[in-house]
């Protein structure tokens, strides 16, 4: 059964700021290759880190909202861990999208 997830990826674009679009397109195809259906991609621009925990002082944040099988998250995590263009990754399961029922109108007496 597919669940709804959110993946926040921090990209290492140091020296390659002009290739961000190609990196995001490649990541989208990686998600789809693992059977995920992407709902939304938010490009959140380059942001500085609050403190330096490594060689980078800033990263390009991208947020993916998608539907996927639970076992595909482990596959994506291990695949992206080996990718030098992904600096950090975080996955979170979201609540299922609920359809809003139309409001009931009071009957006139």
N, CA, C and O atoms as CSV, one atom per row, in Angstrom:
chain,resi,resn,atom,element,x,y,z
A,1,UNK,N,N,0.838,-1.185,0.000
A,1,UNK,CA,C,0.000,0.000,0.000
A,1,UNK,C,C,0.880,1.244,0.000
A,1,UNK,O,O,1.829,1.351,0.777
A,2,UNK,N,N,0.556,2.159,-0.865
A,2,UNK,CA,C,1.364,3.375,-0.968
A,2,UNK,C,C,0.971,4.376,0.105
A,2,UNK,O,O,-0.204,4.526,0.443
A,3,UNK,N,N,1.980,5.055,0.634
A,3,UNK,CA,C,1.784,6.101,1.620
A,3,UNK,C,C,2.293,7.422,1.053
A,3,UNK,O,O,3.028,7.458,0.066
A,4,UNK,N,N,1.887,8.482,1.694
A,4,UNK,CA,C,2.286,9.828,1.261
A,4,UNK,C,C,3.497,10.267,2.081
A,4,UNK,O,O,3.478,10.189,3.310
A,5,UNK,N,N,4.543,10.726,1.410
A,5,UNK,CA,C,5.787,11.116,2.058
A,5,UNK,C,C,6.227,12.502,1.608
A,5,UNK,O,O,5.792,13.029,0.585
A,6,UNK,N,N,7.111,13.061,2.424
A,6,UNK,CA,C,7.766,14.320,2.087
A,6,UNK,C,C,9.266,14.088,2.235
A,6,UNK,O,O,9.712,13.560,3.254
A,7,UNK,N,N,10.040,14.472,1.241
A,7,UNK,CA,C,11.494,14.338,1.282
A,7,UNK,C,C,12.106,15.716,1.139
A,7,UNK,O,O,11.868,16.415,0.154
A,8,UNK,N,N,12.900,16.104,2.130
A,8,UNK,CA,C,13.633,17.363,2.071
A,8,UNK,C,C,15.076,17.018,1.751
A,8,UNK,O,O,15.756,16.358,2.536
A,9,UNK,N,N,15.536,17.467,0.599
A,9,UNK,CA,C,16.896,17.194,0.170
A,9,UNK,C,C,17.669,18.500,0.124
A,9,UNK,O,O,17.177,19.512,-0.373
A,10,UNK,N,N,18.888,18.463,0.651
A,10,UNK,CA,C,19.792,19.610,0.580
A,10,UNK,C,C,20.861,19.252,-0.437
A,10,UNK,O,O,21.605,18.287,-0.262
A,11,UNK,N,N,20.927,20.033,-1.490
A,11,UNK,CA,C,21.848,19.747,-2.589
A,11,UNK,C,C,23.160,20.491,-2.420
A,11,UNK,O,O,23.190,21.637,-1.973
A,12,UNK,N,N,24.234,19.825,-2.784
A,12,UNK,CA,C,25.552,20.431,-2.808
A,12,UNK,C,C,25.767,20.980,-4.216
A,12,UNK,O,O,26.141,20.248,-5.132
A,13,UNK,N,N,25.525,22.274,-4.369
A,13,UNK,CA,C,25.661,22.894,-5.689
A,13,UNK,C,C,26.866,23.824,-5.739
A,13,UNK,O,O,26.943,24.697,-6.604
A,14,UNK,N,N,27.776,23.649,-4.846
A,14,UNK,CA,C,28.935,24.535,-4.763
A,14,UNK,C,C,29.715,24.501,-6.080
A,14,UNK,O,O,30.252,23.465,-6.474
A,15,UNK,N,N,29.764,25.652,-6.746
A,15,UNK,CA,C,30.449,25.755,-8.029
A,15,UNK,C,C,29.616,25.303,-9.213
A,15,UNK,O,O,30.069,25.406,-10.353
A,16,UNK,N,N,28.395,24.798,-8.972
A,16,UNK,CA,C,27.541,24.304,-10.055
A,16,UNK,C,C,26.136,24.881,-9.935
A,16,UNK,O,O,25.164,24.160,-10.159
A,17,UNK,N,N,26.002,26.137,-9.596
A,17,UNK,CA,C,24.691,26.740,-9.391
A,17,UNK,C,C,23.835,26.747,-10.655
A,17,UNK,O,O,22.607,26.765,-10.573
A,18,UNK,N,N,24.472,26.734,-11.812
A,18,UNK,CA,C,23.721,26.775,-13.068
A,18,UNK,C,C,23.142,25.417,-13.461
A,18,UNK,O,O,22.357,25.350,-14.407
A,19,UNK,N,N,23.497,24.342,-12.775
A,19,UNK,CA,C,22.997,23.007,-13.121
A,19,UNK,C,C,21.928,22.504,-12.153
A,19,UNK,O,O,21.618,21.312,-12.153
A,20,UNK,N,N,21.361,23.377,-11.335
A,20,UNK,CA,C,20.374,22.957,-10.333
A,20,UNK,C,C,19.154,22.330,-10.998
A,20,UNK,O,O,18.657,21.310,-10.523
A,21,UNK,N,N,18.666,22.914,-12.078
A,21,UNK,CA,C,17.483,22.382,-12.767
A,21,UNK,C,C,17.716,20.953,-13.246
A,21,UNK,O,O,16.843,20.097,-13.102
A,22,UNK,N,N,18.900,20.694,-13.818
A,22,UNK,CA,C,19.216,19.346,-14.296
A,22,UNK,C,C,19.305,18.359,-13.138
A,22,UNK,O,O,18.875,17.213,-13.270
A,23,UNK,N,N,19.858,18.790,-12.001
A,23,UNK,CA,C,19.962,17.910,-10.827
A,23,UNK,C,C,18.568,17.549,-10.322
A,23,UNK,O,O,18.303,16.388,-10.011
A,24,UNK,N,N,17.679,18.532,-10.240
A,24,UNK,CA,C,16.321,18.283,-9.750
A,24,UNK,C,C,15.570,17.364,-10.709
A,24,UNK,O,O,14.844,16.476,-10.262
A,25,UNK,N,N,15.729,17.558,-12.007
A,25,UNK,CA,C,15.092,16.680,-12.990
A,25,UNK,C,C,15.602,15.245,-12.848
A,25,UNK,O,O,14.830,14.293,-12.962
A,26,UNK,N,N,16.895,15.096,-12.600
A,26,UNK,CA,C,17.468,13.761,-12.415
A,26,UNK,C,C,16.918,13.106,-11.144
A,26,UNK,O,O,16.632,11.908,-11.135
A,27,UNK,N,N,16.772,13.883,-10.085
A,27,UNK,CA,C,16.220,13.344,-8.842
A,27,UNK,C,C,14.763,12.928,-9.019
A,27,UNK,O,O,14.339,11.900,-8.491
A,28,UNK,N,N,14.002,13.721,-9.755
A,28,UNK,CA,C,12.604,13.354,-10.044
A,28,UNK,C,C,12.530,12.014,-10.771
A,28,UNK,O,O,11.679,11.180,-10.459
A,29,UNK,N,N,13.416,11.811,-11.733
A,29,UNK,CA,C,13.410,10.537,-12.461
A,29,UNK,C,C,13.846,9.388,-11.552
A,29,UNK,O,O,13.385,8.261,-11.730
A,30,UNK,N,N,14.723,9.651,-10.585
A,30,UNK,CA,C,15.122,8.618,-9.618
A,30,UNK,C,C,13.925,8.206,-8.758
A,30,UNK,O,O,13.713,7.018,-8.514
A,31,UNK,N,N,13.147,9.183,-8.302
A,31,UNK,CA,C,11.946,8.883,-7.517
A,31,UNK,C,C,10.979,8.031,-8.347
A,31,UNK,O,O,10.453,7.031,-7.859
A,32,UNK,N,N,10.752,8.429,-9.590
A,32,UNK,CA,C,9.819,7.712,-10.445
A,32,UNK,C,C,10.338,6.321,-10.792
A,32,UNK,O,O,9.551,5.388,-10.953
A,33,UNK,N,N,11.652,6.176,-10.907
A,33,UNK,CA,C,12.249,4.866,-11.188
A,33,UNK,C,C,11.986,3.883,-10.047
A,33,UNK,O,O,11.868,2.679,-10.277
A,34,UNK,N,N,11.895,4.398,-8.815
A,34,UNK,CA,C,11.610,3.543,-7.652
A,34,UNK,C,C,10.106,3.353,-7.430
A,34,UNK,O,O,9.704,2.745,-6.438
A,35,UNK,N,N,9.277,3.864,-8.336
A,35,UNK,CA,C,7.841,3.642,-8.261
A,35,UNK,C,C,7.076,4.729,-7.527
A,35,UNK,O,O,5.895,4.549,-7.229
A,36,UNK,N,N,7.711,5.842,-7.230
A,36,UNK,CA,C,7.031,6.939,-6.534
A,36,UNK,C,C,6.265,7.797,-7.534
A,36,UNK,O,O,6.701,8.000,-8.667
A,37,UNK,N,N,5.119,8.292,-7.089
A,37,UNK,CA,C,4.334,9.214,-7.901
A,37,UNK,C,C,4.457,10.591,-7.249
A,37,UNK,O,O,3.959,10.807,-6.145
A,38,UNK,N,N,5.112,11.506,-7.926
A,38,UNK,CA,C,5.401,12.819,-7.361
A,38,UNK,C,C,4.172,13.706,-7.468
A,38,UNK,O,O,3.587,13.851,-8.542
A,39,UNK,N,N,3.784,14.304,-6.332
A,39,UNK,CA,C,2.671,15.254,-6.299
A,39,UNK,C,C,3.164,16.676,-6.503
A,39,UNK,O,O,2.556,17.458,-7.235
A,40,UNK,N,N,4.283,17.004,-5.842
A,40,UNK,CA,C,4.723,18.396,-5.824
A,40,UNK,C,C,6.231,18.461,-5.614
A,40,UNK,O,O,6.804,17.652,-4.885
A,41,UNK,N,N,6.868,19.439,-6.265
A,41,UNK,CA,C,8.287,19.712,-6.074
A,41,UNK,C,C,8.412,21.196,-5.734
A,41,UNK,O,O,8.016,22.062,-6.515
A,42,UNK,N,N,8.971,21.474,-4.556
A,42,UNK,CA,C,9.178,22.864,-4.150
A,42,UNK,C,C,10.671,23.159,-4.195
A,42,UNK,O,O,11.468,22.525,-3.504
A,43,UNK,N,N,11.026,24.122,-5.012
A,43,UNK,CA,C,12.417,24.561,-5.070
A,43,UNK,C,C,12.551,25.733,-4.104
A,43,UNK,O,O,12.021,26.815,-4.356
A,44,UNK,N,N,13.255,25.515,-3.006
A,44,UNK,CA,C,13.277,26.489,-1.919
A,44,UNK,C,C,14.521,27.377,-1.932
A,44,UNK,O,O,14.776,28.084,-0.957
A,45,UNK,N,N,15.283,27.354,-2.994
A,45,UNK,CA,C,16.425,28.232,-3.207
A,45,UNK,C,C,17.596,27.878,-2.298
A,45,UNK,O,O,17.495,27.001,-1.440
A,46,UNK,N,N,18.692,28.568,-2.501
A,46,UNK,CA,C,19.907,28.331,-1.724
A,46,UNK,C,C,19.820,29.089,-0.402
A,46,UNK,O,O,19.485,30.273,-0.373
A,47,UNK,N,N,20.127,28.390,0.690
A,47,UNK,CA,C,20.059,28.994,2.023
A,47,UNK,C,C,21.337,28.681,2.789
A,47,UNK,O,O,21.885,27.585,2.673
A,48,UNK,N,N,21.806,29.638,3.566
A,48,UNK,CA,C,22.992,29.367,4.401
A,48,UNK,C,C,22.607,28.500,5.604
A,48,UNK,O,O,21.492,28.588,6.119
A,49,UNK,N,N,23.551,27.663,6.037
A,49,UNK,CA,C,23.323,26.839,7.217
A,49,UNK,C,C,23.515,27.692,8.463
A,49,UNK,O,O,24.273,28.662,8.445
A,50,UNK,N,N,22.831,27.333,9.545
A,50,UNK,CA,C,22.959,28.108,10.781
A,50,UNK,C,C,24.341,27.910,11.412
A,50,UNK,O,O,24.849,28.801,12.093
A,51,UNK,N,N,24.941,26.752,11.184
A,51,UNK,CA,C,26.318,26.515,11.613
A,51,UNK,C,C,26.962,25.546,10.620
A,51,UNK,O,O,26.274,24.770,9.957
A,52,UNK,N,N,28.267,25.602,10.531
A,52,UNK,CA,C,28.978,24.743,9.590
A,52,UNK,C,C,29.303,23.418,10.270
A,52,UNK,O,O,30.059,23.386,11.240
A,53,UNK,N,N,28.739,22.333,9.768
A,53,UNK,CA,C,29.007,21.007,10.313
A,53,UNK,C,C,29.892,20.202,9.368
A,53,UNK,O,O,30.174,19.031,9.621
A,54,UNK,N,N,30.319,20.817,8.304
A,54,UNK,CA,C,31.119,20.128,7.301
A,54,UNK,C,C,31.774,21.137,6.385
A,54,UNK,O,O,31.983,22.287,6.770
A,55,UNK,N,N,32.094,20.719,5.189
A,55,UNK,CA,C,32.807,21.611,4.269
A,55,UNK,C,C,31.934,22.690,3.629
A,55,UNK,O,O,32.461,23.648,3.063
A,56,UNK,N,N,30.609,22.552,3.707
A,56,UNK,CA,C,29.711,23.513,3.068
A,56,UNK,C,C,29.162,24.515,4.074
A,56,UNK,O,O,28.991,24.196,5.250
A,57,UNK,N,N,28.886,25.736,3.600
A,57,UNK,CA,C,28.239,26.737,4.458
A,57,UNK,C,C,26.837,27.083,3.966
A,57,UNK,O,O,26.136,27.867,4.606
A,58,UNK,N,N,26.412,26.502,2.821
A,58,UNK,CA,C,25.073,26.736,2.279
A,58,UNK,C,C,24.691,25.563,1.388
A,58,UNK,O,O,25.550,24.824,0.905
A,59,UNK,N,N,23.379,25.404,1.177
A,59,UNK,CA,C,22.895,24.333,0.324
A,59,UNK,C,C,21.589,24.737,-0.344
A,59,UNK,O,O,20.882,25.624,0.133
A,60,UNK,N,N,21.282,24.081,-1.444
A,60,UNK,CA,C,20.047,24.346,-2.185
A,60,UNK,C,C,18.996,23.356,-1.693
A,60,UNK,O,O,19.170,22.145,-1.831
A,61,UNK,N,N,17.907,23.864,-1.123
A,61,UNK,CA,C,16.861,23.030,-0.533
A,61,UNK,C,C,15.778,22.716,-1.567
A,61,UNK,O,O,15.305,23.600,-2.281
A,62,UNK,N,N,15.395,21.428,-1.633
A,62,UNK,CA,C,14.331,20.986,-2.528
A,62,UNK,C,C,13.426,20.060,-1.724
A,62,UNK,O,O,13.901,19.154,-1.039
A,63,UNK,N,N,12.117,20.294,-1.813
A,63,UNK,CA,C,11.134,19.511,-1.079
A,63,UNK,C,C,10.271,18.735,-2.075
A,63,UNK,O,O,9.653,19.326,-2.960
A,64,UNK,N,N,10.233,17.414,-1.925
A,64,UNK,CA,C,9.421,16.550,-2.774
A,64,UNK,C,C,8.273,15.988,-1.944
A,64,UNK,O,O,8.496,15.496,-0.838
A,65,UNK,N,N,7.050,16.055,-2.460
A,65,UNK,CA,C,5.898,15.391,-1.851
A,65,UNK,C,C,5.476,14.314,-2.841
A,65,UNK,O,O,5.213,14.599,-4.010
A,66,UNK,N,N,5.413,13.064,-2.357
A,66,UNK,CA,C,5.171,11.952,-3.271
A,66,UNK,C,C,4.469,10.805,-2.560
A,66,UNK,O,O,4.412,10.753,-1.332
A,67,UNK,N,N,3.935,9.884,-3.362
A,67,UNK,CA,C,3.323,8.647,-2.870
A,67,UNK,C,C,4.236,7.501,-3.269
A,67,UNK,O,O,4.678,7.405,-4.414
A,68,UNK,N,N,4.515,6.615,-2.280
A,68,UNK,CA,C,5.409,5.494,-2.570
A,68,UNK,C,C,5.186,4.370,-1.577
A,68,UNK,O,O,4.570,4.554,-0.528
A,69,UNK,N,N,5.696,3.213,-1.929
A,69,UNK,CA,C,5.694,2.063,-1.031
A,69,UNK,C,C,6.722,2.311,0.085
A,69,UNK,O,O,7.741,2.957,-0.159
A,70,UNK,N,N,6.474,1.812,1.293
A,70,UNK,CA,C,7.418,2.031,2.400
A,70,UNK,C,C,8.824,1.494,2.129
A,70,UNK,O,O,9.800,2.112,2.554
A,71,UNK,N,N,8.955,0.364,1.436
A,71,UNK,CA,C,10.290,-0.191,1.190
A,71,UNK,C,C,11.084,0.625,0.186
A,71,UNK,O,O,12.310,0.525,0.155
A,72,UNK,N,N,10.421,1.432,-0.640
A,72,UNK,CA,C,11.151,2.247,-1.607
A,72,UNK,C,C,11.877,3.416,-0.933
A,72,UNK,O,O,12.822,3.965,-1.500
A,73,UNK,N,N,11.442,3.800,0.271
A,73,UNK,CA,C,12.122,4.878,1.000
A,73,UNK,C,C,13.536,4.443,1.360
A,73,UNK,O,O,14.478,5.225,1.225
A,74,UNK,N,N,13.692,3.210,1.813
A,74,UNK,CA,C,15.021,2.697,2.152
A,74,UNK,C,C,15.918,2.639,0.918
A,74,UNK,O,O,17.111,2.930,1.001
A,75,UNK,N,N,15.346,2.264,-0.224
A,75,UNK,CA,C,16.120,2.213,-1.468
A,75,UNK,C,C,16.576,3.612,-1.882
A,75,UNK,O,O,17.728,3.815,-2.265
A,76,UNK,N,N,15.641,4.583,-1.796
A,76,UNK,CA,C,15.989,5.959,-2.157
A,76,UNK,C,C,17.054,6.515,-1.217
A,76,UNK,O,O,17.999,7.171,-1.656
A,77,UNK,N,N,16.894,6.249,0.077
A,77,UNK,CA,C,17.844,6.753,1.071
A,77,UNK,C,C,19.250,6.219,0.798
A,77,UNK,O,O,20.219,6.978,0.837
A,78,UNK,N,N,19.367,4.926,0.524
A,78,UNK,CA,C,20.690,4.350,0.277
A,78,UNK,C,C,21.272,4.822,-1.065
A,78,UNK,O,O,22.482,5.012,-1.187
A,79,UNK,N,N,20.411,5.009,-2.060
A,79,UNK,CA,C,20.878,5.487,-3.360
A,79,UNK,C,C,21.374,6.933,-3.266
A,79,UNK,O,O,22.422,7.277,-3.813
A,80,UNK,N,N,20.605,7.775,-2.565
A,80,UNK,CA,C,20.981,9.185,-2.458
A,80,UNK,C,C,22.150,9.404,-1.507
A,80,UNK,O,O,22.833,10.424,-1.591
A,81,UNK,N,N,22.386,8.459,-0.607
A,81,UNK,CA,C,23.532,8.574,0.303
A,81,UNK,C,C,24.840,8.511,-0.473
A,81,UNK,O,O,25.837,9.110,-0.070
A,82,UNK,N,N,24.836,7.788,-1.583
A,82,UNK,CA,C,26.028,7.649,-2.421
A,82,UNK,C,C,26.183,8.777,-3.440
A,82,UNK,O,O,27.222,8.892,-4.089
A,83,UNK,N,N,25.155,9.603,-3.579
A,83,UNK,CA,C,25.165,10.684,-4.566
A,83,UNK,C,C,25.928,11.887,-4.009
A,83,UNK,O,O,25.537,12.428,-2.974
A,84,UNK,N,N,27.008,12.319,-4.669
A,84,UNK,CA,C,27.788,13.446,-4.141
A,84,UNK,C,C,27.070,14.796,-4.225
A,84,UNK,O,O,27.476,15.753,-3.565
A,85,UNK,N,N,26.002,14.881,-5.037
A,85,UNK,CA,C,25.276,16.147,-5.168
A,85,UNK,C,C,24.215,16.332,-4.087
A,85,UNK,O,O,23.636,17.412,-3.975
A,86,UNK,N,N,23.950,15.285,-3.283
A,86,UNK,CA,C,22.992,15.389,-2.183
A,86,UNK,C,C,23.774,15.436,-0.886
A,86,UNK,O,O,24.463,14.485,-0.517
A,87,UNK,N,N,23.653,16.567,-0.199
A,87,UNK,CA,C,24.410,16.780,1.033
A,87,UNK,C,C,23.675,16.200,2.238
A,87,UNK,O,O,24.290,15.541,3.076
A,88,UNK,N,N,22.364,16.439,2.335
A,88,UNK,CA,C,21.539,15.905,3.425
A,88,UNK,C,C,20.196,15.470,2.857
A,88,UNK,O,O,19.759,15.957,1.814
A,89,UNK,N,N,19.541,14.532,3.569
A,89,UNK,CA,C,18.210,14.080,3.160
A,89,UNK,C,C,17.401,13.736,4.392
A,89,UNK,O,O,17.920,13.201,5.372
A,90,UNK,N,N,16.116,14.055,4.322
A,90,UNK,CA,C,15.200,13.773,5.429
A,90,UNK,C,C,13.854,13.365,4.839
A,90,UNK,O,O,13.330,14.028,3.944
A,91,UNK,N,N,13.297,12.257,5.353
A,91,UNK,CA,C,12.015,11.748,4.868
A,91,UNK,C,C,11.023,11.732,6.019
A,91,UNK,O,O,11.377,11.420,7.156
A,92,UNK,N,N,9.778,12.071,5.712
A,92,UNK,CA,C,8.735,12.071,6.722
A,92,UNK,C,C,7.432,11.603,6.092
A,92,UNK,O,O,7.078,12.005,4.984
A,93,UNK,N,N,6.729,10.748,6.820
A,93,UNK,CA,C,5.431,10.279,6.329
A,93,UNK,C,C,4.376,11.324,6.649
A,93,UNK,O,O,4.315,11.836,7.767
A,94,UNK,N,N,3.549,11.636,5.666
A,94,UNK,CA,C,2.503,12.642,5.825
A,94,UNK,C,C,1.151,11.963,5.999
A,94,UNK,O,O,0.981,10.787,5.674
A,95,UNK,N,N,0.207,12.717,6.511
A,95,UNK,CA,C,-1.170,12.235,6.598
A,95,UNK,C,C,-1.728,12.110,5.183
A,95,UNK,O,O,-1.350,12.858,4.281
A,96,UNK,N,N,-2.616,11.169,5.013
A,96,UNK,CA,C,-3.247,11.005,3.709
A,96,UNK,C,C,-4.097,12.229,3.401
A,96,UNK,O,O,-4.700,12.824,4.294
A,97,UNK,N,N,-4.136,12.590,2.141
A,97,UNK,CA,C,-4.926,13.733,1.712
A,97,UNK,C,C,-6.401,13.391,1.835
A,97,UNK,O,O,-6.855,12.379,1.300
A,98,UNK,N,N,-7.147,14.226,2.536
A,98,UNK,CA,C,-8.581,13.985,2.697
A,98,UNK,C,C,-9.351,14.946,1.808
A,98,UNK,O,O,-9.049,16.137,1.734
A,99,UNK,N,N,-10.319,14.414,1.159
A,99,UNK,CA,C,-11.178,15.244,0.315
A,99,UNK,C,C,-12.133,16.013,1.215
A,99,UNK,O,O,-12.741,15.445,2.122
A,100,UNK,N,N,-12.257,17.293,0.961
A,100,UNK,CA,C,-13.184,18.110,1.740
A,100,UNK,C,C,-14.596,17.868,1.239
A,100,UNK,O,O,-14.878,17.980,0.046
A,101,UNK,N,N,-15.474,17.535,2.172
A,101,UNK,CA,C,-16.860,17.334,1.770
A,101,UNK,C,C,-17.537,18.700,1.659
A,101,UNK,O,O,-17.212,19.617,2.413
A,102,UNK,N,N,-18.456,18.835,0.743
A,102,UNK,CA,C,-19.126,20.130,0.589
A,102,UNK,C,C,-19.911,20.481,1.846
A,102,UNK,O,O,-20.481,19.616,2.512
A,103,UNK,N,N,-19.923,21.760,2.146
A,103,UNK,CA,C,-20.654,22.208,3.346
A,103,UNK,C,C,-22.144,22.021,3.147
A,103,UNK,O,O,-22.686,22.230,2.061
A,104,UNK,N,N,-22.782,21.623,4.226
A,104,UNK,CA,C,-24.226,21.444,4.167
A,104,UNK,C,C,-24.897,22.786,4.396
A,104,UNK,O,O,-24.503,23.559,5.270
A,105,UNK,N,N,-25.894,23.040,3.613
A,105,UNK,CA,C,-26.626,24.289,3.706
A,105,UNK,C,C,-27.887,24.038,4.545
A,105,UNK,O,O,-28.616,23.073,4.314
A,106,UNK,N,N,-28.128,24.905,5.504
A,106,UNK,CA,C,-29.322,24.747,6.349
A,106,UNK,C,C,-30.580,24.959,5.502
A,106,UNK,O,O,-30.624,25.827,4.629
A,107,UNK,N,N,-31.583,24.159,5.778
A,107,UNK,CA,C,-32.837,24.282,5.042
A,107,UNK,C,C,-33.636,25.450,5.582
A,107,UNK,O,O,-33.706,25.673,6.791
A,108,UNK,N,N,-34.227,26.176,4.682
A,108,UNK,CA,C,-35.081,27.286,5.085
A,108,UNK,C,C,-36.433,26.766,5.527
A,108,UNK,O,O,-36.991,25.864,4.903
A,109,UNK,N,N,-36.961,27.328,6.598
A,109,UNK,CA,C,-38.267,26.867,7.136
A,109,UNK,C,C,-39.403,27.675,6.585
A,109,UNK,O,O,-40.560,27.426,6.927
